[in-house]
Amino acid sequence: MLIGVAFKYGKDSIEYEMAGGVRKSDRVCTKYPRPLLVSLALSPISLPYLQSYLEIS
């Protein structure tokens, strides 16, 4: 059934997730982890801290 839902709606659809699958966009790639600085830059909470760090350096 999950294969049928993936075929009809795609593996990145809400319907695929409702059928019990994990959406392609929700999977985390562990083969190539992001560098720490990139992860911090993408976090909206750490943006002020990152800006103050860059001003000091």
CHARMM internal coordinates of N, CA and C (Angstrom, degrees):
IC EDIT
DIST 1 N 1 CA 1.4454
DIST 1 CA 1 C 1.5392
ANGL 1 N 1 CA 1 C 110.29
DIST 1 C 2 N 1.3218
ANGL 1 CA 1 C 2 N 117.15
DIHE 1 N 1 CA 1 C 2 N -40.26
DIST 2 N 2 CA 1.4562
ANGL 1 C 2 N 2 CA 120.69
DIHE 1 CA 1 C 2 N 2 CA -178.92
DIST 2 CA 2 C 1.5217
ANGL 2 N 2 CA 2 C 111.17
DIHE 1 C 2 N 2 CA 2 C -64.28
DIST 2 C 3 N 1.3061
ANGL 2 CA 2 C 3 N 116.83
DIHE 2 N 2 CA 2 C 3 N -36.23
DIST 3 N 3 CA 1.4654
ANGL 2 C 3 N 3 CA 120.67
DIHE 2 CA 2 C 3 N 3 CA 178.68
DIST 3 CA 3 C 1.5304
ANGL 3 N 3 CA 3 C 109.99
DIHE 2 C 3 N 3 CA 3 C -66.10
DIST 3 C 4 N 1.3202
ANGL 3 CA 3 C 4 N 116.65
DIHE 3 N 3 CA 3 C 4 N -38.59
DIST 4 N 4 CA 1.4631
ANGL 3 C 4 N 4 CA 121.01
DIHE 3 CA 3 C 4 N 4 CA 178.20
DIST 4 CA 4 C 1.5242
ANGL 4 N 4 CA 4 C 111.96
DIHE 3 C 4 N 4 CA 4 C -64.44
DIST 4 C 5 N 1.3277
ANGL 4 CA 4 C 5 N 116.31
DIHE 4 N 4 CA 4 C 5 N -40.71
DIST 5 N 5 CA 1.4635
ANGL 4 C 5 N 5 CA 120.85
DIHE 4 CA 4 C 5 N 5 CA 178.33
DIST 5 CA 5 C 1.5314
ANGL 5 N 5 CA 5 C 109.30
DIHE 4 C 5 N 5 CA 5 C -66.87
DIST 5 C 6 N 1.3364
ANGL 5 CA 5 C 6 N 116.59
DIHE 5 N 5 CA 5 C 6 N -41.41
DIST 6 N 6 CA 1.4708
ANGL 5 C 6 N 6 CA 120.41
DIHE 5 CA 5 C 6 N 6 CA 178.74
DIST 6 CA 6 C 1.5233
ANGL 6 N 6 CA 6 C 110.86
DIHE 5 C 6 N 6 CA 6 C -63.66
DIST 6 C 7 N 1.3169
ANGL 6 CA 6 C 7 N 116.81
DIHE 6 N 6 CA 6 C 7 N -38.08
DIST 7 N 7 CA 1.4631
ANGL 6 C 7 N 7 CA 120.32
DIHE 6 CA 6 C 7 N 7 CA -179.95
DIST 7 CA 7 C 1.5248
ANGL 7 N 7 CA 7 C 111.13
DIHE 6 C 7 N 7 CA 7 C -67.80
DIST 7 C 8 N 1.3404
ANGL 7 CA 7 C 8 N 116.27
DIHE 7 N 7 CA 7 C 8 N -41.76
DIST 8 N 8 CA 1.4601
ANGL 7 C 8 N 8 CA 119.96
DIHE 7 CA 7 C 8 N 8 CA -175.69
DIST 8 CA 8 C 1.5296
ANGL 8 N 8 CA 8 C 112.65
DIHE 7 C 8 N 8 CA 8 C -77.82
DIST 8 C 9 N 1.3431
ANGL 8 CA 8 C 9 N 117.95
DIHE 8 N 8 CA 8 C 9 N -43.54
DIST 9 N 9 CA 1.4582
ANGL 8 C 9 N 9 CA 121.13
DIHE 8 CA 8 C 9 N 9 CA -172.59
DIST 9 CA 9 C 1.5356
ANGL 9 N 9 CA 9 C 113.51
DIHE 8 C 9 N 9 CA 9 C -107.89
DIST 9 C 10 N 1.3149
ANGL 9 CA 9 C 10 N 118.32
DIHE 9 N 9 CA 9 C 10 N -18.62
DIST 10 N 10 CA 1.4577
ANGL 9 C 10 N 10 CA 121.84
DIHE 9 CA 9 C 10 N 10 CA -177.78
DIST 10 CA 10 C 1.5141
ANGL 10 N 10 CA 10 C 111.38
DIHE 9 C 10 N 10 CA 10 C 98.49
DIST 10 C 11 N 1.3281
ANGL 10 CA 10 C 11 N 115.96
DIHE 10 N 10 CA 10 C 11 N 156.17
DIST 11 N 11 CA 1.4660
ANGL 10 C 11 N 11 CA 120.81
DIHE 10 CA 10 C 11 N 11 CA -176.66
DIST 11 CA 11 C 1.5247
ANGL 11 N 11 CA 11 C 113.09
DIHE 10 C 11 N 11 CA 11 C -78.59
DIST 11 C 12 N 1.3200
ANGL 11 CA 11 C 12 N 118.33
DIHE 11 N 11 CA 11 C 12 N -3.86
DIST 12 N 12 CA 1.4497
ANGL 11 C 12 N 12 CA 120.90
DIHE 11 CA 11 C 12 N 12 CA 178.56
DIST 12 CA 12 C 1.5285
ANGL 12 N 12 CA 12 C 110.92
DIHE 11 C 12 N 12 CA 12 C -112.99
DIST 12 C 13 N 1.3189
ANGL 12 CA 12 C 13 N 116.86
DIHE 12 N 12 CA 12 C 13 N 26.62
DIST 13 N 13 CA 1.4626
ANGL 12 C 13 N 13 CA 120.43
DIHE 12 CA 12 C 13 N 13 CA -177.07
DIST 13 CA 13 C 1.5239
ANGL 13 N 13 CA 13 C 111.33
DIHE 12 C 13 N 13 CA 13 C -102.30
DIST 13 C 14 N 1.3128
ANGL 13 CA 13 C 14 N 115.04
DIHE 13 N 13 CA 13 C 14 N 160.68
DIST 14 N 14 CA 1.4590
ANGL 13 C 14 N 14 CA 121.38
DIHE 13 CA 13 C 14 N 14 CA 176.60
DIST 14 CA 14 C 1.5338
ANGL 14 N 14 CA 14 C 109.90
DIHE 13 C 14 N 14 CA 14 C -67.14
DIST 14 C 15 N 1.3264
ANGL 14 CA 14 C 15 N 116.03
DIHE 14 N 14 CA 14 C 15 N -35.43
DIST 15 N 15 CA 1.4633
ANGL 14 C 15 N 15 CA 120.47
DIHE 14 CA 14 C 15 N 15 CA 179.84
DIST 15 CA 15 C 1.5334
ANGL 15 N 15 CA 15 C 110.90
DIHE 14 C 15 N 15 CA 15 C -62.99
DIST 15 C 16 N 1.3231
ANGL 15 CA 15 C 16 N 117.01
DIHE 15 N 15 CA 15 C 16 N -38.48
DIST 16 N 16 CA 1.4688
ANGL 15 C 16 N 16 CA 121.50
DIHE 15 CA 15 C 16 N 16 CA 178.13
DIST 16 CA 16 C 1.5305
ANGL 16 N 16 CA 16 C 110.15
DIHE 15 C 16 N 16 CA 16 C -63.52
DIST 16 C 17 N 1.3265
ANGL 16 CA 16 C 17 N 115.98
DIHE 16 N 16 CA 16 C 17 N -40.17
DIST 17 N 17 CA 1.4666
ANGL 16 C 17 N 17 CA 120.19
DIHE 16 CA 16 C 17 N 17 CA 178.07
DIST 17 CA 17 C 1.5278
ANGL 17 N 17 CA 17 C 110.64
DIHE 16 C 17 N 17 CA 17 C -67.82
DIST 17 C 18 N 1.3327
ANGL 17 CA 17 C 18 N 117.24
DIHE 17 N 17 CA 17 C 18 N -39.56
DIST 18 N 18 CA 1.4586
ANGL 17 C 18 N 18 CA 121.05
DIHE 17 CA 17 C 18 N 18 CA 179.39
DIST 18 CA 18 C 1.5231
ANGL 18 N 18 CA 18 C 111.54
DIHE 17 C 18 N 18 CA 18 C -65.48
DIST 18 C 19 N 1.3377
ANGL 18 CA 18 C 19 N 116.74
DIHE 18 N 18 CA 18 C 19 N -28.26
DIST 19 N 19 CA 1.4653
ANGL 18 C 19 N 19 CA 120.58
DIHE 18 CA 18 C 19 N 19 CA 179.35
DIST 19 CA 19 C 1.5266
ANGL 19 N 19 CA 19 C 111.94
DIHE 18 C 19 N 19 CA 19 C -80.61
DIST 19 C 20 N 1.3364
ANGL 19 CA 19 C 20 N 117.28
DIHE 19 N 19 CA 19 C 20 N -6.10
DIST 20 N 20 CA 1.4620
ANGL 19 C 20 N 20 CA 119.79
DIHE 19 CA 19 C 20 N 20 CA 176.35
DIST 20 CA 20 C 1.5119
ANGL 20 N 20 CA 20 C 114.54
DIHE 19 C 20 N 20 CA 20 C 113.50
DIST 20 C 21 N 1.3198
ANGL 20 CA 20 C 21 N 117.97
DIHE 20 N 20 CA 20 C 21 N 1.44
DIST 21 N 21 CA 1.4540
ANGL 20 C 21 N 21 CA 120.96
DIHE 20 CA 20 C 21 N 21 CA 178.75
DIST 21 CA 21 C 1.5154
ANGL 21 N 21 CA 21 C 111.40
DIHE 20 C 21 N 21 CA 21 C -89.88
DIST 21 C 22 N 1.3194
ANGL 21 CA 21 C 22 N 115.55
DIHE 21 N 21 CA 21 C 22 N 168.43
DIST 22 N 22 CA 1.4614
ANGL 21 C 22 N 22 CA 121.32
DIHE 21 CA 21 C 22 N 22 CA 175.79
DIST 22 CA 22 C 1.5158
ANGL 22 N 22 CA 22 C 107.55
DIHE 21 C 22 N 22 CA 22 C -104.29
DIST 22 C 23 N 1.3304
ANGL 22 CA 22 C 23 N 115.98
DIHE 22 N 22 CA 22 C 23 N 124.75
DIST 23 N 23 CA 1.4630
ANGL 22 C 23 N 23 CA 120.55
DIHE 22 CA 22 C 23 N 23 CA -178.01
DIST 23 CA 23 C 1.5201
ANGL 23 N 23 CA 23 C 110.89
DIHE 22 C 23 N 23 CA 23 C -60.33
DIST 23 C 24 N 1.3097
ANGL 23 CA 23 C 24 N 115.61
DIHE 23 N 23 CA 23 C 24 N 145.03
DIST 24 N 24 CA 1.4572
ANGL 23 C 24 N 24 CA 121.46
DIHE 23 CA 23 C 24 N 24 CA -178.24
DIST 24 CA 24 C 1.5289
ANGL 24 N 24 CA 24 C 111.38
DIHE 23 C 24 N 24 CA 24 C -60.29
DIST 24 C 25 N 1.3215
ANGL 24 CA 24 C 25 N 117.06
DIHE 24 N 24 CA 24 C 25 N -37.32
DIST 25 N 25 CA 1.4629
ANGL 24 C 25 N 25 CA 120.46
DIHE 24 CA 24 C 25 N 25 CA -179.09
DIST 25 CA 25 C 1.5297
ANGL 25 N 25 CA 25 C 112.22
DIHE 24 C 25 N 25 CA 25 C -74.66
DIST 25 C 26 N 1.3366
ANGL 25 CA 25 C 26 N 118.28
DIHE 25 N 25 CA 25 C 26 N -16.40
DIST 26 N 26 CA 1.4663
ANGL 25 C 26 N 26 CA 121.56
DIHE 25 CA 25 C 26 N 26 CA 179.58
DIST 26 CA 26 C 1.5197
ANGL 26 N 26 CA 26 C 112.39
DIHE 25 C 26 N 26 CA 26 C -88.70
DIST 26 C 27 N 1.3084
ANGL 26 CA 26 C 27 N 118.03
DIHE 26 N 26 CA 26 C 27 N -11.90
DIST 27 N 27 CA 1.4653
ANGL 26 C 27 N 27 CA 121.00
DIHE 26 CA 26 C 27 N 27 CA 179.68
DIST 27 CA 27 C 1.5239
ANGL 27 N 27 CA 27 C 109.70
DIHE 26 C 27 N 27 CA 27 C -74.40
DIST 27 C 28 N 1.3260
ANGL 27 CA 27 C 28 N 115.31
DIHE 27 N 27 CA 27 C 28 N 143.93
DIST 28 N 28 CA 1.4569
ANGL 27 C 28 N 28 CA 121.81
DIHE 27 CA 27 C 28 N 28 CA 179.28
DIST 28 CA 28 C 1.5136
ANGL 28 N 28 CA 28 C 108.24
DIHE 27 C 28 N 28 CA 28 C -105.19
DIST 28 C 29 N 1.3066
ANGL 28 CA 28 C 29 N 116.44
DIHE 28 N 28 CA 28 C 29 N 128.34
DIST 29 N 29 CA 1.4544
ANGL 28 C 29 N 29 CA 121.61
DIHE 28 CA 28 C 29 N 29 CA 179.19
DIST 29 CA 29 C 1.5214
ANGL 29 N 29 CA 29 C 108.75
DIHE 28 C 29 N 29 CA 29 C -81.95
DIST 29 C 30 N 1.3310
ANGL 29 CA 29 C 30 N 117.47
DIHE 29 N 29 CA 29 C 30 N 116.24
DIST 30 N 30 CA 1.4603
ANGL 29 C 30 N 30 CA 120.79
DIHE 29 CA 29 C 30 N 30 CA 179.58
DIST 30 CA 30 C 1.5202
ANGL 30 N 30 CA 30 C 111.52
DIHE 29 C 30 N 30 CA 30 C -96.96
DIST 30 C 31 N 1.3162
ANGL 30 CA 30 C 31 N 117.54
DIHE 30 N 30 CA 30 C 31 N -8.57
DIST 31 N 31 CA 1.4525
ANGL 30 C 31 N 31 CA 120.35
DIHE 30 CA 30 C 31 N 31 CA -178.79
DIST 31 CA 31 C 1.5193
ANGL 31 N 31 CA 31 C 111.04
DIHE 30 C 31 N 31 CA 31 C -71.24
DIST 31 C 32 N 1.3280
ANGL 31 CA 31 C 32 N 117.31
DIHE 31 N 31 CA 31 C 32 N -39.25
DIST 32 N 32 CA 1.4543
ANGL 31 C 32 N 32 CA 122.60
DIHE 31 CA 31 C 32 N 32 CA 179.86
DIST 32 CA 32 C 1.5199
ANGL 32 N 32 CA 32 C 109.17
DIHE 31 C 32 N 32 CA 32 C -124.91
DIST 32 C 33 N 1.3379
ANGL 32 CA 32 C 33 N 118.12
DIHE 32 N 32 CA 32 C 33 N 82.63
DIST 33 N 33 CA 1.4676
ANGL 32 C 33 N 33 CA 119.17
DIHE 32 CA 32 C 33 N 33 CA -179.76
DIST 33 CA 33 C 1.5195
ANGL 33 N 33 CA 33 C 111.39
DIHE 32 C 33 N 33 CA 33 C -67.07
DIST 33 C 34 N 1.3270
ANGL 33 CA 33 C 34 N 115.34
DIHE 33 N 33 CA 33 C 34 N 148.04
DIST 34 N 34 CA 1.4587
ANGL 33 C 34 N 34 CA 120.36
DIHE 33 CA 33 C 34 N 34 CA 179.62
DIST 34 CA 34 C 1.5210
ANGL 34 N 34 CA 34 C 110.08
DIHE 33 C 34 N 34 CA 34 C -73.72
DIST 34 C 35 N 1.3160
ANGL 34 CA 34 C 35 N 117.28
DIHE 34 N 34 CA 34 C 35 N 144.84
DIST 35 N 35 CA 1.4620
ANGL 34 C 35 N 35 CA 119.43
DIHE 34 CA 34 C 35 N 35 CA 173.79
DIST 35 CA 35 C 1.5220
ANGL 35 N 35 CA 35 C 110.42
DIHE 34 C 35 N 35 CA 35 C -62.27
DIST 35 C 36 N 1.3073
ANGL 35 CA 35 C 36 N 116.35
DIHE 35 N 35 CA 35 C 36 N 153.30
DIST 36 N 36 CA 1.4594
ANGL 35 C 36 N 36 CA 121.42
DIHE 35 CA 35 C 36 N 36 CA -175.96
DIST 36 CA 36 C 1.5221
ANGL 36 N 36 CA 36 C 111.87
DIHE 35 C 36 N 36 CA 36 C -60.25
DIST 36 C 37 N 1.3184
ANGL 36 CA 36 C 37 N 117.67
DIHE 36 N 36 CA 36 C 37 N -41.98
DIST 37 N 37 CA 1.4553
ANGL 36 C 37 N 37 CA 120.27
DIHE 36 CA 36 C 37 N 37 CA -177.78
DIST 37 CA 37 C 1.5253
ANGL 37 N 37 CA 37 C 111.64
DIHE 36 C 37 N 37 CA 37 C -64.07
DIST 37 C 38 N 1.3208
ANGL 37 CA 37 C 38 N 117.73
DIHE 37 N 37 CA 37 C 38 N -36.98
DIST 38 N 38 CA 1.4587
ANGL 37 C 38 N 38 CA 121.34
DIHE 37 CA 37 C 38 N 38 CA 177.84
DIST 38 CA 38 C 1.5268
ANGL 38 N 38 CA 38 C 109.57
DIHE 37 C 38 N 38 CA 38 C -68.00
DIST 38 C 39 N 1.3396
ANGL 38 CA 38 C 39 N 117.06
DIHE 38 N 38 CA 38 C 39 N -41.08
DIST 39 N 39 CA 1.4572
ANGL 38 C 39 N 39 CA 120.60
DIHE 38 CA 38 C 39 N 39 CA 178.70
DIST 39 CA 39 C 1.5212
ANGL 39 N 39 CA 39 C 110.76
DIHE 38 C 39 N 39 CA 39 C -63.24
DIST 39 C 40 N 1.3257
ANGL 39 CA 39 C 40 N 116.76
DIHE 39 N 39 CA 39 C 40 N -40.76
DIST 40 N 40 CA 1.4601
ANGL 39 C 40 N 40 CA 119.94
DIHE 39 CA 39 C 40 N 40 CA 178.44
DIST 40 CA 40 C 1.5189
ANGL 40 N 40 CA 40 C 111.67
DIHE 39 C 40 N 40 CA 40 C -67.46
DIST 40 C 41 N 1.3126
ANGL 40 CA 40 C 41 N 116.88
DIHE 40 N 40 CA 40 C 41 N -38.23
DIST 41 N 41 CA 1.4564
ANGL 40 C 41 N 41 CA 120.39
DIHE 40 CA 40 C 41 N 41 CA -178.87
DIST 41 CA 41 C 1.5178
ANGL 41 N 41 CA 41 C 111.82
DIHE 40 C 41 N 41 CA 41 C -66.91
DIST 41 C 42 N 1.3310
ANGL 41 CA 41 C 42 N 117.15
DIHE 41 N 41 CA 41 C 42 N -29.38
DIST 42 N 42 CA 1.4582
ANGL 41 C 42 N 42 CA 120.51
DIHE 41 CA 41 C 42 N 42 CA -178.90
DIST 42 CA 42 C 1.5226
ANGL 42 N 42 CA 42 C 112.66
DIHE 41 C 42 N 42 CA 42 C -83.70
DIST 42 C 43 N 1.3195
ANGL 42 CA 42 C 43 N 117.77
DIHE 42 N 42 CA 42 C 43 N -12.36
DIST 43 N 43 CA 1.4503
ANGL 42 C 43 N 43 CA 121.46
DIHE 42 CA 42 C 43 N 43 CA -179.88
DIST 43 CA 43 C 1.5275
ANGL 43 N 43 CA 43 C 109.97
DIHE 42 C 43 N 43 CA 43 C -85.07
DIST 43 C 44 N 1.3389
ANGL 43 CA 43 C 44 N 118.49
DIHE 43 N 43 CA 43 C 44 N 122.06
DIST 44 N 44 CA 1.4693
ANGL 43 C 44 N 44 CA 119.85
DIHE 43 CA 43 C 44 N 44 CA -178.11
DIST 44 CA 44 C 1.5227
ANGL 44 N 44 CA 44 C 112.80
DIHE 43 C 44 N 44 CA 44 C -67.71
DIST 44 C 45 N 1.3371
ANGL 44 CA 44 C 45 N 118.06
DIHE 44 N 44 CA 44 C 45 N -24.23
DIST 45 N 45 CA 1.4611
ANGL 44 C 45 N 45 CA 121.08
DIHE 44 CA 44 C 45 N 45 CA -179.00
DIST 45 CA 45 C 1.5264
ANGL 45 N 45 CA 45 C 110.43
DIHE 44 C 45 N 45 CA 45 C -71.94
DIST 45 C 46 N 1.3199
ANGL 45 CA 45 C 46 N 116.83
DIHE 45 N 45 CA 45 C 46 N -37.29
DIST 46 N 46 CA 1.4599
ANGL 45 C 46 N 46 CA 120.23
DIHE 45 CA 45 C 46 N 46 CA -174.83
DIST 46 CA 46 C 1.5188
ANGL 46 N 46 CA 46 C 113.39
DIHE 45 C 46 N 46 CA 46 C -87.93
DIST 46 C 47 N 1.3076
ANGL 46 CA 46 C 47 N 118.63
DIHE 46 N 46 CA 46 C 47 N 1.83
DIST 47 N 47 CA 1.4599
ANGL 46 C 47 N 47 CA 121.15
DIHE 46 CA 46 C 47 N 47 CA -177.30
DIST 47 CA 47 C 1.5291
ANGL 47 N 47 CA 47 C 112.94
DIHE 46 C 47 N 47 CA 47 C -58.70
DIST 47 C 48 N 1.3384
ANGL 47 CA 47 C 48 N 120.66
DIHE 47 N 47 CA 47 C 48 N -46.65
DIST 48 N 48 CA 1.4757
ANGL 47 C 48 N 48 CA 119.02
DIHE 47 CA 47 C 48 N 48 CA 178.75
DIST 48 CA 48 C 1.5328
ANGL 48 N 48 CA 48 C 112.06
DIHE 47 C 48 N 48 CA 48 C -62.43
DIST 48 C 49 N 1.3326
ANGL 48 CA 48 C 49 N 117.89
DIHE 48 N 48 CA 48 C 49 N -38.03
DIST 49 N 49 CA 1.4599
ANGL 48 C 49 N 49 CA 121.09
DIHE 48 CA 48 C 49 N 49 CA 179.56
DIST 49 CA 49 C 1.5164
ANGL 49 N 49 CA 49 C 110.66
DIHE 48 C 49 N 49 CA 49 C -66.33
DIST 49 C 50 N 1.3181
ANGL 49 CA 49 C 50 N 116.60
DIHE 49 N 49 CA 49 C 50 N -39.97
DIST 50 N 50 CA 1.4538
ANGL 49 C 50 N 50 CA 121.11
DIHE 49 CA 49 C 50 N 50 CA 179.78
DIST 50 CA 50 C 1.5248
ANGL 50 N 50 CA 50 C 110.64
DIHE 49 C 50 N 50 CA 50 C -66.68
DIST 50 C 51 N 1.3216
ANGL 50 CA 50 C 51 N 116.98
DIHE 50 N 50 CA 50 C 51 N -39.31
DIST 51 N 51 CA 1.4600
ANGL 50 C 51 N 51 CA 120.25
DIHE 50 CA 50 C 51 N 51 CA 179.21
DIST 51 CA 51 C 1.5411
ANGL 51 N 51 CA 51 C 110.32
DIHE 50 C 51 N 51 CA 51 C -65.88
DIST 51 C 52 N 1.3320
ANGL 51 CA 51 C 52 N 117.21
DIHE 51 N 51 CA 51 C 52 N -40.89
DIST 52 N 52 CA 1.4560
ANGL 51 C 52 N 52 CA 118.99
DIHE 51 CA 51 C 52 N 52 CA 178.88
DIST 52 CA 52 C 1.5172
ANGL 52 N 52 CA 52 C 111.25
DIHE 51 C 52 N 52 CA 52 C -68.33
DIST 52 C 53 N 1.3257
ANGL 52 CA 52 C 53 N 117.91
DIHE 52 N 52 CA 52 C 53 N -33.82
DIST 53 N 53 CA 1.4672
ANGL 52 C 53 N 53 CA 121.36
DIHE 52 CA 52 C 53 N 53 CA 177.13
DIST 53 CA 53 C 1.5260
ANGL 53 N 53 CA 53 C 110.28
DIHE 52 C 53 N 53 CA 53 C -65.56
DIST 53 C 54 N 1.3249
ANGL 53 CA 53 C 54 N 116.93
DIHE 53 N 53 CA 53 C 54 N -41.86
DIST 54 N 54 CA 1.4513
ANGL 53 C 54 N 54 CA 120.41
DIHE 53 CA 53 C 54 N 54 CA -178.79
DIST 54 CA 54 C 1.5247
ANGL 54 N 54 CA 54 C 111.97
DIHE 53 C 54 N 54 CA 54 C -69.75
DIST 54 C 55 N 1.3462
ANGL 54 CA 54 C 55 N 117.64
DIHE 54 N 54 CA 54 C 55 N -29.09
DIST 55 N 55 CA 1.4566
ANGL 54 C 55 N 55 CA 120.67
DIHE 54 CA 54 C 55 N 55 CA 178.83
DIST 55 CA 55 C 1.5233
ANGL 55 N 55 CA 55 C 110.98
DIHE 54 C 55 N 55 CA 55 C -73.61
DIST 55 C 56 N 1.3297
ANGL 55 CA 55 C 56 N 117.21
DIHE 55 N 55 CA 55 C 56 N -33.14
DIST 56 N 56 CA 1.4590
ANGL 55 C 56 N 56 CA 121.72
DIHE 55 CA 55 C 56 N 56 CA -179.52
DIST 56 CA 56 C 1.5149
ANGL 56 N 56 CA 56 C 110.60
DIHE 55 C 56 N 56 CA 56 C -71.79
DIST 56 C 57 N 1.3162
ANGL 56 CA 56 C 57 N 117.51
DIHE 56 N 56 CA 56 C 57 N -41.03
DIST 57 N 57 CA 1.4569
ANGL 56 C 57 N 57 CA 121.71
DIHE 56 CA 56 C 57 N 57 CA -174.49
DIST 57 CA 57 C 1.5064
ANGL 57 N 57 CA 57 C 113.20
DIHE 56 C 57 N 57 CA 57 C -68.70
END
COOR INIT
IC SEED 1 N 1 CA 1 C
IC BUILD
